Every structure is written in structure tokens, then in C-alpha cells.
Amino acid sequence: MLVTLIRRYSKPYLPYIWAVIFFQLASTIAALYLPSLNAQIIDEGVSRGDTDYIWRTGG
């Protein structure tokens, strides 16, 4: 019964629901990629003193 109600009344909001799902997925992927990116910046840029690499990768 609950599923039927949700299907019936959520139809006008489906684009918004899909947008939330998409942006939440993008946010999760970015949050999981960030530690790897930080490690890469530290290993390649900070340890070698390559500020150009830090700016390119961080940007």
C-alpha cells in the first residue's frame, strides 16, 4: 500500500528525485576520490617542491 502511494504521488517529482540521486552519487564519488588526490599532490608536488604540479593538479 505504501509503495502504491509513493508511486502515485511522486510522479510529478521524478526529475527532482533523479537529480538528487545523480548529485548524491557525484558527491560520493568526489568524496572518495579526494584522499587519493591529496596523496598524489603530496607525493608528486610537495615532496619534490614542484609548485606548478600542485597548482595544476589541485586546480
N, C-alpha and C positions, 0 to 999 in steps of 0.2 A: 504494500500500500504506500509506503513512504517513497519507494523508488518511482512509482507512478506519479505521485505528486511532484517530485523533483523534476521528472521529465516534462511534465505538463507546464510547470511554471518557470522553468529555466530556459525554455526555448528562445525567448527574446534576448536573453543574456549570453547566449552561446559564444558570440565573438569576444565578449569580455572574459569569459571563462577560459577560452583558448589563449587569449593574450596573457592572462595571469599565469597559465601553465607554461607558456613559452618563456616569459620573462623570469619566472622562478627557475626554470631549467637553465637559462643563460646565467643567472646569478649563481647557481650551484656550481656550474662548470667553471666560472671565473674564480669562485672561492677555492675550488680545488686546484686550480692552476697557479694561483698566487704564490704558494710556498715554493713551488718549482722555479718560478720566475725569480723570486728573491734569491734563491740559492744560485741560480745561474748568474745573476748580476754580481753577487758577492764573489763567486769563483772566478768568473771571467774578467770582471771590471775592477772591483775593489782590490783584489789581491794583486793584480798586475798594475794598478794605478791608471787604468785606461778609462778616463772620464768620458771620452767620446762613446765608448761602448755602453757605459752606464746610461747616458742620455738617449742613445738610440734604442736600447732595449727597454728602458723604463718608459719611454715615450710611446 
